[in-house]
Amino acid sequence: MREDDGLLERQVNQQGKRRRSEKSPPLCIYCRTAKADTRDHVPPEVLFPIPKPSTLVTVPACRACNRGFQKDDEVFALLLTSLLEVNPQGRSVFRSKVAEGLLKRSPKLRKALAATMHFRPHTFPGGQQGLAPALLIERDRMLRVLRRIVRGLFWHEYRC
């Protein structure tokens, strides 16, 4: 068998594998082992005000991975929307999803937030100096959310 024949055979086998994988159910883009039986929103839908846009990006995910992201997404939304001087959409998400949802139903989270609450010097609009409330951020949790968003958007764009 010539070297060119071997190359052609590998290419045909690769194409056959692609065709078979296109017919089989997709795998979860996060764990890459379980069948994707849900769709995950990237960025997380908790970050969007109501009514949510109809064009939110979703990617294939297994139920275990998708559910496992929920607490990280909620804390991420809490931190993003609780920043000082946020825009009206951020205030809307904070009121409707964080204050009325997450903080009401999670006493453990309220207790954890209270334990990390402290005050830092801040310059307010108009130049006034004062102390503003601040929270310690769980760096690993925030990085997990950001990595997932990047992985999901990459998969959405390139399907790999």
C-alpha positions as CSV (number, residue, x, y, z in Angstrom):
1,M,0.0,0.0,0.0
2,R,1.4,3.4,-1.0
3,E,1.7,6.2,1.5
4,D,-1.0,8.2,-0.5
5,D,-3.4,5.4,-0.1
6,G,-3.0,5.4,3.7
7,L,-3.7,9.1,3.8
8,L,-6.8,8.7,1.7
9,E,-8.0,5.9,4.0
10,R,-7.5,8.0,7.1
11,Q,-9.4,10.9,5.6
12,V,-12.3,8.6,4.7
13,N,-12.3,7.1,8.2
14,Q,-12.3,10.6,9.7
15,Q,-15.3,11.6,7.5
16,G,-17.2,8.5,8.5
17,K,-16.5,9.3,12.2
18,R,-17.8,12.8,11.7
19,R,-21.0,11.5,10.1
20,R,-21.6,9.0,12.8
21,S,-21.0,11.6,15.6
22,E,-23.4,14.0,13.9
23,K,-26.2,11.5,14.1
24,S,-25.6,10.5,17.7
25,P,-26.8,12.7,20.5
26,P,-24.3,15.4,21.4
27,L,-22.2,15.2,24.5
28,C,-22.1,17.8,27.2
29,I,-19.6,20.4,26.3
30,Y,-18.4,20.7,29.9
31,C,-17.7,17.2,31.1
32,R,-17.6,15.7,27.5
33,T,-18.7,12.3,28.8
34,A,-22.4,12.5,29.5
35,K,-25.2,12.8,27.0
36,A,-26.4,16.4,26.6
37,D,-30.0,16.3,27.8
38,T,-30.4,20.0,28.6
39,R,-29.3,23.4,27.2
40,D,-27.2,25.8,29.2
41,H,-27.4,29.6,28.8
42,V,-24.1,31.4,28.2
43,P,-23.9,33.9,29.7
44,P,-26.2,32.7,32.5
45,E,-29.8,33.8,32.0
46,V,-29.9,35.1,35.6
47,L,-27.8,38.0,34.4
48,F,-30.6,39.3,32.1
49,P,-33.5,41.5,33.1
50,I,-37.1,40.5,32.5
51,P,-38.2,40.2,29.8
52,K,-35.2,38.2,28.7
53,P,-34.0,38.6,25.1
54,S,-35.2,35.8,22.8
55,T,-31.7,35.5,21.3
56,L,-29.9,34.0,24.3
57,V,-27.1,31.6,23.4
58,T,-27.6,28.0,24.6
59,V,-25.2,25.1,24.4
60,P,-25.7,21.3,25.0
61,A,-25.1,20.3,28.6
62,C,-25.9,17.3,30.8
63,R,-28.3,17.8,33.6
64,A,-25.6,17.3,36.3
65,C,-23.3,19.9,34.9
66,N,-26.2,22.4,34.3
67,R,-27.6,22.1,37.8
68,G,-24.1,22.2,39.3
69,F,-23.6,25.8,37.9
70,Q,-26.7,27.3,39.5
71,K,-25.2,28.5,42.8
72,D,-22.1,29.9,41.0
73,D,-24.3,31.7,38.5
74,E,-26.5,33.2,41.3
75,V,-23.5,34.4,43.3
76,F,-21.9,35.8,40.1
77,A,-25.2,37.8,39.4
78,L,-25.2,39.0,43.0
79,L,-21.7,40.4,42.8
80,L,-22.2,41.9,39.4
81,T,-25.5,43.6,40.1
82,S,-24.6,44.8,43.6
83,L,-21.8,47.1,42.4
84,L,-22.2,50.8,43.2
85,E,-23.6,53.0,40.5
86,V,-24.9,50.2,38.3
87,N,-27.2,50.9,35.3
88,P,-31.0,50.5,35.4
89,Q,-30.8,47.0,33.9
90,G,-28.4,45.9,36.7
91,R,-30.7,47.4,39.4
92,S,-33.6,45.5,37.8
93,V,-31.8,42.2,37.8
94,F,-30.7,42.8,41.4
95,R,-34.2,43.6,42.6
96,S,-36.1,40.9,40.7
97,K,-33.6,38.0,40.8
98,V,-31.1,38.6,43.6
99,A,-33.0,40.5,46.3
100,E,-36.4,38.9,45.7
101,G,-35.1,35.5,44.8
102,L,-31.7,34.3,45.8
103,L,-31.4,36.3,49.1
104,K,-34.9,35.5,50.2
105,R,-34.6,31.7,49.7
106,S,-31.0,31.3,51.0
107,P,-30.4,32.1,54.6
108,K,-27.0,30.4,54.4
109,L,-25.9,32.8,51.7
110,R,-27.2,35.8,53.6
111,K,-25.2,34.7,56.6
112,A,-22.0,34.1,54.5
113,L,-22.4,37.6,52.9
114,A,-22.8,39.2,56.3
115,A,-19.6,37.6,57.5
116,T,-17.6,39.0,54.6
117,M,-19.2,42.5,54.6
118,H,-16.9,45.4,55.4
119,F,-16.5,49.0,54.5
120,R,-14.0,50.6,52.2
121,P,-13.1,54.2,51.4
122,H,-15.0,55.3,48.2
123,T,-15.4,58.5,46.2
124,F,-19.0,59.0,45.4
125,P,-20.4,61.0,42.4
126,G,-19.8,64.6,43.0
127,G,-16.5,63.9,44.7
128,Q,-17.8,63.2,48.2
129,Q,-15.6,60.8,50.2
130,G,-17.0,58.2,52.4
131,L,-17.2,54.5,53.2
132,A,-19.0,52.1,51.0
133,P,-20.0,48.5,51.7
134,A,-17.8,45.8,50.2
135,L,-17.8,42.0,50.0
136,L,-14.9,39.6,49.8
137,I,-15.2,37.8,46.4
138,E,-14.7,34.0,46.0
139,R,-12.2,34.1,43.3
140,D,-12.4,30.4,42.4
141,R,-16.2,30.7,42.0
142,M,-16.0,33.7,39.8
143,L,-13.3,32.1,37.6
144,R,-15.5,28.9,37.2
145,V,-18.3,31.1,35.8
146,L,-16.1,33.1,33.5
147,R,-14.4,29.9,32.2
148,R,-17.8,28.3,31.5
149,I,-19.0,31.4,29.7
150,V,-15.8,31.4,27.5
151,R,-16.1,27.7,26.8
152,G,-19.8,27.9,26.0
153,L,-19.3,30.9,23.6
154,F,-16.3,29.2,22.0
155,W,-18.4,26.1,21.4
156,H,-21.3,28.1,20.1
157,E,-19.0,29.9,17.6
158,Y,-16.8,27.0,16.5
159,R,-18.7,23.8,17.6
160,C,-15.7,22.2,19.1
